[in-house]
């Protein structure tokens, strides 16, 4: 095992911390941007951050498209 690689309990703790909604997102940003010396943790944090960021972006785009089209839907259904 490499000297900077976390143990199984270390990985478990990191995964558990990232399950906390706001705290986990902030920790992933910190770890992905170099808040750790371990390259394995940094790579894992970048992957997890992308896995969280992609659905947020897709949902935001869908919401904006729906909001922009609401005016068209409202006028076609005669909703005031």
VMD Tcl script that draws the C-alpha trace (Angstrom):
set ca {
  {0.00 0.00 0.00}
  {1.27 3.47 -0.81}
  {2.01 5.79 2.08}
  {-0.65 8.40 1.13}
  {-3.41 5.98 0.17}
  {-6.29 6.00 2.66}
  {-7.36 2.83 4.43}
  {-10.75 1.21 3.94}
  {-12.08 3.13 6.93}
  {-10.70 6.35 5.41}
  {-12.56 5.70 2.16}
  {-15.70 4.81 4.12}
  {-15.48 8.10 6.03}
  {-15.01 10.12 2.83}
  {-17.96 8.43 1.14}
  {-20.09 8.96 4.24}
  {-19.16 12.66 4.38}
  {-20.08 13.18 0.72}
  {-23.59 11.87 1.45}
  {-24.32 15.01 3.51}
  {-25.99 17.35 0.96}
  {-24.18 20.71 1.19}
  {-21.15 19.60 3.18}
  {-20.41 16.76 0.78}
  {-20.54 19.05 -2.25}
  {-18.15 21.52 -0.61}
  {-15.77 18.75 0.48}
  {-15.69 17.33 -3.04}
  {-14.75 20.74 -4.40}
  {-11.98 21.10 -1.80}
  {-10.59 17.60 -2.39}
  {-10.85 17.91 -6.19}
  {-9.00 21.24 -6.21}
  {-6.05 19.98 -4.18}
  {-7.16 19.90 -0.57}
  {-5.45 16.54 -0.19}
  {-1.99 15.20 -0.95}
  {-3.21 11.79 -2.08}
  {-3.65 11.58 -5.86}
  {-6.18 8.74 -5.49}
  {-8.46 10.88 -3.33}
  {-8.10 13.82 -5.70}
  {-9.04 11.72 -8.73}
  {-11.95 10.10 -6.88}
  {-13.22 13.50 -5.73}
  {-13.10 14.85 -9.30}
  {-15.09 11.87 -10.57}
  {-17.67 12.16 -7.79}
  {-17.94 15.90 -8.35}
  {-18.70 15.34 -12.03}
  {-21.25 12.67 -11.15}
  {-23.01 15.22 -8.95}
  {-22.60 18.16 -11.32}
  {-23.91 16.57 -14.53}
  {-27.45 15.87 -13.21}
  {-27.60 19.35 -11.65}
  {-26.77 20.95 -15.00}
  {-29.25 18.76 -16.92}
  {-32.06 19.47 -14.44}
  {-31.31 23.21 -14.52}
  {-31.41 23.28 -18.33}
  {-34.68 21.34 -18.41}
  {-36.17 23.67 -15.81}
  {-35.13 26.76 -17.78}
  {-36.51 25.34 -21.02}
  {-39.78 24.55 -19.29}
  {-39.94 28.01 -17.71}
  {-39.26 29.72 -21.01}
  {-41.94 27.66 -22.74}
  {-44.50 28.25 -19.99}
  {-45.62 31.49 -21.61}
  {-46.45 29.61 -24.83}
  {-48.30 26.89 -22.94}
  {-50.22 29.42 -20.87}
  {-51.43 31.36 -23.91}
  {-52.44 28.23 -25.81}
  {-54.53 27.02 -22.83}
  {-55.95 30.48 -22.11}
  {-54.62 30.47 -18.54}
  {-54.30 33.92 -17.01}
}
mol new
graphics top color blue
foreach p $ca { graphics top sphere $p radius 0.5 }
foreach p [lrange $ca 0 end-1] q [lrange $ca 1 end] { graphics top cylinder $p $q radius 0.2 }
display resetview
